[in-house]
């Protein structure tokens, strides 16, 4: 933990940047910090050997460290690490509940979702899932459900958060990856990499409403804050598809860097940040014009992006 503390204190300029985007670079073992006003890297955090999943909320950053099977929790106001939370083997995607009280992490080799108390770090449950190698575990907007995607599956597993158990599976295409919910909580959009398709799922029935053809190796998903658009990264095409949620069809395609992966959108919906795993960069998309307006160099093999909801 000493190494992480020294790195955080080394970048006092972070206090001036708001809002911030955080990019875990699994190849270089760093988290790049981007000022979304200037689209410049203003700092770099160290401490995870292979950071992947990342979430932010309540002034804290949660980063999964795959080799150590742990979740690193950083206090962004103090620029200090609070703790590490022991997880199952090979953790990946991380998410916070809407009320900020729970943190969920998908554990690939444990074939489970780990639920922990965000305030104390105490592990509350390890929920086994039917789909093998879970990658993302994302809370629904009301916090009632966790939708879980798995690399070796053709389904999305549904976990009842209160009951701490899986209660349903939704059949989709091969290798489901990214998941995002619309602001009203009535739909989830799930990208299936080997099907080149995005599935729209209705809540609370957990039924597929539409299967939307996307680009090749569709994986990351983000939703505009007004619910009108869904953005899907296409790894093999090096593009992002823009889906109109009223028609459930692709209305634009935006070229980005090589092997685009997970993404995040600013709170005002103006900018989409796309992690390009093989370009070692983050593309910035203007959502009004649906075009890339910049590319930011980060660390090696960026896995995703998260944008702080408010200045830490």
N, C-alpha and C positions, 0 to 999 in steps of 0.2 A: 504493500500500500504506500510505502514511502515514495516509490518512483512516480506513482500517480499524483500524489500531493505536490511534488516538486514541479511536475508538468503543468498542473492547473495554476499554481501561483506564478508561473513564468509568463502568463498571458493576461496581464491586468487590463489590456485593451478591450477584453470581452465585455467589461462593464459598460462600455460606451455603445455597444452594438445592440440594436433591437429592431425587430425580433431576430433571433438567431436560428440558423439551420445547422444541424449536427449530422455528420457523415461518417459512419464507421468504415474504416479501410481494413479489410481482413488480411490483406497481403502485407501491410506495413505495421499493423498493430497500433493504429492511431485512430483518433476521431478528429476530423477536420471541422472547424467552426467557421461558419459563413455568416457575414452580416448581410441580411437580405435586402437592406436598403442600397448598399453599394455593390453587392454580389462579389465581395472579396473575402478571401480567407483571412480571418483576424486572429486565429489561434489554433493550437493543436493539443489535444489531450492524449496522454499515454496511460497505460496501466493494464489493458487487456491484450493478451497475446494474439488473439484472433477475434476481434469484435465483429459481431454480425447484427443481431436484432437490437433495436434501439427504440426507446420511448421517452417522452418528456412530459412533465406535469408537476404542478405544485412546487416549482423551483428545483426539481430534481431530474437528473438524467439517469436512465436505467439502460445498461449495456450488457448484452450477453457475451461472455468470454468462453468460446467453445472448448479450447484445450483444458481449461481449468474447471469446466462444468459449473460455472458460477455466473451470477448476475452482479455486476459492479454498480453501486448506487453512488452518484456524485451530487453533492449539494452545490447548486450553481451560484447561489448568493455568496456563500463563503469560499467557493472554489476549493472545496475539500471533499474527499471521499468519506462517506458515512459508514459504509459497510459493504461486505459481499454476502450474497445469499447463495447457498449451495443448491444446485439444481441437478436434474438428471443428466445423463450423458448426452453430449453434443447438443447444447441448447442453440436455438436459432431465433425465430421471431418472438418479439416482446410487445405487449400492449398493456395499457392502463385502463381500468374501468372508468366509465364516464364521471363517477363521483371521486375518482382519484384514490379510492381506498384499497383497491386490489391491483396487483400486477400479475400478469400471466405470461408464461414462457413455454414455448413448444420445445420439447426435448426429443430429438430424433431417435436416438438409440434406446432410450427408455420407453419409447412409444407412449408418451404421456404428456399432459399439460400440467405444469406446476403452477399452483395458485399460492400467492404469498400476500401477507399484509404489507401494504406499501409503506406504512409509517414505521413499523417495527422490524420488518424484514422476516418475520416469522412465517415459515412455510405452513400453509393451512391444509393443502391436499395435493396429491399427485393423481390426476384423473387419467386413467387408461383410455385410449382411443382405439377404434377399430382399424382406421387407416394407418398403414405403416409409414414410419419416418415423418411424423408431423413437422411441418415447417413454419406455418403461421397459426397463431391463435388470437383471434380478434374479437373484442367485446362488441355486442350489439349496442345500439344507441341508448337503450334503456338499461343496459347492464345485465339483462336477464339471461342472455345466451352468450356462449363463446362459439364462434365458427372456426373450425380447425381444418386446415388443408394438409395433405400428406403427399410426399413425393411418389410413393409406391401405392397409389390408390386412384380410383375413379369415383370418388365421393367426397363430400364435405361432411365431417362429423359435427354434430350439434351437442354441446355440453350445457346442461342446466347448471348455472353458476351456484344457485342457492343449494341445490341438491348435491352438487359436487359429483355429477356422473353424466355420462353420455346418454342422451335420450332419443336421438334420431341420427340418420344418415341421409344425405341428399345425393342421389346419383348425378354425376356430372361427367365431363370428359377426362381423359388420361392426364395424370400428373397435375392436379390442382395446385396453384401457387398463391398469388396475391389475393387478398380479400379486402373489400371496403363496403361500408354501409352508407346509404343515402341519409341526408340530414333528418328526414322525417322518420327514419328507422323502419320503413316499410319494405325496403329491398336491400339485398346484398348482391354485390357483383364479384364474381370469382373467375380469375383467369386460369385456364387449363393449358399448360405449356405444350403437351404433345397432341392436343386437339386443335390448337390454334384458334381457340374459341373462348368467349367470355359468357358465363352463365348468369342470368338475372334470376335471383331467388326471392320469393315472396315470404315475408314474415307476418304473423307467427306461424303460418301453415307449413313453412319449410318446403315449398313446392317451387319447381323451376317454372318461371314465366316465359323465358326466352333464351335461346342459344344464339349468340351473336358472333359471326365470323370476324376474326381479328387478324393481326399479322402473324408471322411465323414465330413460334416459341413465345407466345404471350405469357407474361408472368406478373409484373407489378401492377397494382391498381390504386388509383386515387380518385376521389369524388369531389367535384366543385362544391363549395359551401352552400350554394343556392340549389343544389341537386339537379341542375339542368344537364350536366356533362359528367361523363366518367372517362378517365384517362387510363390507358393500358399500354405498358411498355412491351415491345416485341423484340426479344433478344436476338434472333437471327436476322431480322430485317433492319435493325438499328433505327427503329422508328417508335413513335408513340401514336396510338390510335385514339381518336376523340369520338366518344359515343354520345349521341343524343338520347337522353333517358326517356323522352316522350315517345320516340319512335323505336328505341332500342336498335339503332343502327349506327354504323361508323359514318361520320360526316366530314372528317378531316384526318390527314396523316402527316405527322411532323417528323422530319429526319433529326436524329440526335447522334450521340457517340456510339462506340462499339459496345455491344452486349449491355443494353440498358436493362436495369434490374428494378429495384424498389424505388418508390417516389414519394414525394410529399408536396402539398400545396399550401400556400400562405393563407392565413385566416381571412383575408379579404378576397381570396380567390384570384388575385391578379397574376401570380407567378406559380409555375409548377417546376419543381426541382427533381431531376432525373439522374440517378446514379448510373454511370457508364462503367461497368466492371472491367472492360478491356481497354478503355481509353484513359483510365485513371483520372476521370473528370466527372463533373456534374453539369449537365445541360440545363439551361434556364429557358423555360417556354413562357411567352406572353400568351395568356389564355384568351385575351380578347381577339388577337390576330391569328392565334394558332400557328405561331412560328417561333423557332428558337432564336433568342436574342443574345445569348452568351454561352460560353463554356468555361467552367472554372476548374483549374487544375487542383486535384486533391491528392490523397495518398494512393497506395497500390490496392487495386481491386476493391473499389467502394461497393458496399453491399446494399446500401439504402440511404434514406434521408428522413429526418424528422424535423419539423419546424416547431419551435417553442410557441405556445399559444399567447404568451405575454412576456415582457422582459423579465429575466430572472433577477 
